[in-house]
Amino acid sequence: MPASKLVPLKDVVYTDFQGTGGILVDLNTKQYYQLNETGSLIWRALEKGDSVEDIVSEMRTLYEVSAERAQASVEKLLLNLEGCNLVRRT
């Protein structure tokens, strides 16, 4: 059985701030969440349907960080997004 993927919920809207970060708005709760540059990269990758491995690879390429650091950063944000009910598992 393939690993589950996280996908953004349809009622969550993302606005990019020209590569410096972005804002998520949950239209159901009217809550706002600010994302930094790497958080925005992760969110946009989720919107495209990228896997965690794809996201980690892209982070390593763009920011020249170790695989462990990129993996930890991605997993931390995904747990936070899931905890805030902004994404769901498929």
Secondary structure, DSSP 8 states (H G I E B T S, - for coil): -----EEE-TTEEEEE-TTS-EEEEETTTTEEEEE-HHHHHHHHHHHHT--HHHHHHHHHHHH---HHHHHHHHHHHHHHHHHTTSEEE-
